[in-house]
């Protein structure tokens, strides 16, 4: 029997401090709460902190996989939220500077996983390092988290430019974060999208915004997602909306790109496969 297709979403940002990992964690938890099987890959390799934010202690991490000591399946852990987590290696300098080939070997290793997964959420490092670009290219969709801040906007645009112009990637979505209102987030998206259309000749897409909410930080300090600690708050509502929209996105040709996560699974998921 063929494996179910896995939707792969990469979450990135032009610079740090814009809430990228918080978005990845809360989106993953929101999808899990909707009875989806979710795998969260902490690919912010030098400063991996998803496990800390989720209150997980893992004996092994991606460093053990790259050293050939453990398989990808052997470093995976279950979180109390029900997610499956592949932990990165916090403070491991070697992981922060992975080459394209090393990153590609990680992507290819996902085809060895037998667990059925509905969504793979890839939490990437900020910026445009070779490993970040390799991982983004291997995802089906790319969410760029941005704040209404000049440096965040400039860096988000720079990341989009590299993806669209140099890597010829599409399915790029902006997620305005820490905005005053949904209206303010929509305006921020339009400002950036107008620049992308004018100078890159390619629009970016929009799902929803995440409103500023002090309880998000409070939840992180308690090693929880905001959906667990304060399910009725505005940010929790926004993350649930984002998860809803992720499930409504149109199907993508699974073999339209090059190197992809779960490539063998995508091939064998084709209807004509035996």
N, C-alpha and C positions, 0 to 999 in steps of 0.2 A: 504493500500500500504506500502511495507517495506521501511524503511529508507535506504538511500544510505550508503554504507560502508564508514567509516572514516579512513583514513590513519593516524596513530599516530606515531609521531617522537619525541623522547626525545633528547634534546641537553644538553650535560654535559661536564665537564672538570675535570681533576685531581686537578687543582688549579685555583685560581682566577686570573684575569688580563690577560687572553688569548683571550678575545673577544667572549666569549660564548653567552652572552646576545645580543651583536651586531649581531652575526651570526643568532640567533633565530629571532630577529626583522626583519632583512633584508631578510631572507629566507621567513618569513611570508608575508612580503610586496611584494616580488617578485612573490609568488604564487597568492596573491590577484590580482596583476596586470595582471596575466594570466587568470583572471576570475574564479579563484577557491574560494570556500567559506572556509575561514580560521578562526580558533579559536586559539588564543594564550593564553596559560595558564602560567602565571608568577609564577612558582613554586620555585623560589629562595626566600623562604618564609621569611627569616629574613632580607634580603636586597633587597626586590623586587624593581626593577627599570625599568622594561619594560614600565610601564605607563609614567614615566618621559621621557624616550627616545622617546616615541611616542607623547609626548605633550598632554597627557590625564590627566584630573583631575577626579577622581572617588570618590564618596561619601562613597561607601562601598568597602570592600575588603574581602579576605579569612578569616580574623579574625572574621568578622560578621557571616560568614557561620558556622565556627567552634563553635561559641558561641550559635548557634541555633537562631540567630536573623534574618537571611536572608537565602533564598534558594540560590543555585548556580546560578540559572537563574536571581535572583534579584540583584546579584552583578556584572553581566556581563555588559560591556559597549561597545559601538561602537566607534572606533577611526576614525579620519578624513580620514585615509587611506582605510577605509572600512572593517578593521578587526573587529572581536569580541574579546574582551580582558577579561580574568578573572584576576583581579589584586591581587597580593599578598599583604602582609602588611609590608611596609618598616620600619625597626627598631623595630619590635614587637618581643621581645625575645622569647615569647611562641611559635611563629610560627617557629623559627629557630630550635627548638628542638622537633619536632613532633615525636611521637612514630609510630611504624609500624601500629598499629591499627587505629590511627588518620589518617595516610596517606591513609590507605586502605579505610576508610570511604569516603575520598575525591574522590578516584578513583571510588568507587561504585556510588557516587552521579552523575557522568557524565551520567549514564544510564537514569536519570530523564530528561535530556535535550531533547527537541523535535526539536530544530533547526537542519536543515540539514547542515552538515559540511563535506567538502571534506578532509581537513587536520586539525588535531590538532597538534600544535607545543607546546611542553612542555619545557619551559626554566627552567632548574634545577639549584640548588645550586652547587657550586664546592665541590669536595670531595666525600666521601662514607658514609655519615650519613645514618641512617635507613630510613629516609623519601626519600632521593635521591634513594636509592636502591629499595624501594618499587615502586616509580614512574617509574624508569627505567625498572623494571620487568613488569610493566603494559603497556609499550609501545611496538609497533610492531618492530620499528627500533630504534637504538641508535647511535647518532652521537657524537663522542668525539672530541672536539676542542682542538688543540695542537699547541704550538709555537715551533720554533727551539731554544729551551732553555733547558739546562740540567734538571732543576727542573720541568719544564712543561712536558718534555718527561718522566721523572721518575714517576711523579704523574699520567700521562695518562696511562702508563703501569700498574701501581698499580690498577687503576680503571678498566681497561680491565681484569686484573687478577681476581679481585673479581667477576666481571660479568660472566666471562667464567668458572672459576674453582668452585666458591662457589655457584653461582646462576644458572649455566648451561644455560646462555643466549647466543644467537647467533644474527645475524643481527647487528653486531657492525661495524661501519664505522668511519674511521679517517678523520677529516677535518683539514688539515694543514692551519693555519691562519697567516696572516702578514708575508708571505714569499716573497722573492725577485722575484720569477717567478714561473710559473706552474712547470717548471723543478725542481726547488728547493723544491717545495712542494711534488712532486712525489718522490724525493730522500729521504726526511724526512719520508714519509709514508713507503717506502721500508725498511729504517733502523729500524723503530719500528715494522713493520710487521715481519721482519726476527727474531727479538727477541721473538715475540709472538709465531711464529711457532716453534722456537727452544725450548723455555722453557714452553710454555703452550700447545703446540701441536694443536693450533688452529689459523688460520690466521684471520686478520681483513680485512675489505673491504675498498675500496676507491671510491670516486665519483669525487671530484675536490678539488683544493686548492683556498684559497682567498689571493690574492696578497696584499702586504702592500700598503696602500693608505692613505695619510694624510687627504683626504677629508672625510673619515669615521668619524674621530674624530671631524672634523669641523661640520659635519651633526649632531652628537650627541649633540654638544654644542648649536645647534639651535633646539633641540627637534624634529629631523627628522631622517628618514632613509636616507642613502646615495643614495638610488634609487630615492628618491624624489628630493634631493638637487642637485645631480650631476649624472643623469642617464647615461651619456656618459663615466663616469670614469671607470678605470680598475676594482675596487671592485664591482661596479654595474654590470658589465659584468659577473664577477665571481659568484655573487649571483644569477643572472638570469640563469647561467649555472647550478648551484646547484639545483635550482628549476626545471629546465628542467629534470635533471637526476632523481630527486625525483619522477617525474611523469612517468618515464620509468622503475622503479624498478619492478621486478617480484611480482606477487600477493603472499601474505602469507596466509597460513591456519589461518583464524581468531580465531579459537578455539584451537590453538596448545599449548597455554601456560596456566597459571593459572589465577590469577586476572588480568583483563585488563580494560582499559578505554573503555566505550561504550560496555560493555559485552552483555547487553540485545539487543542492536542494532545489534551486530555481529551475535547473535543467530538467530534473526528474519530476518536477511538478507539472510539466507540460501535459496537456490532455492526452496526447498520443503516446505518452510514456507507458510502459507496461508495469 
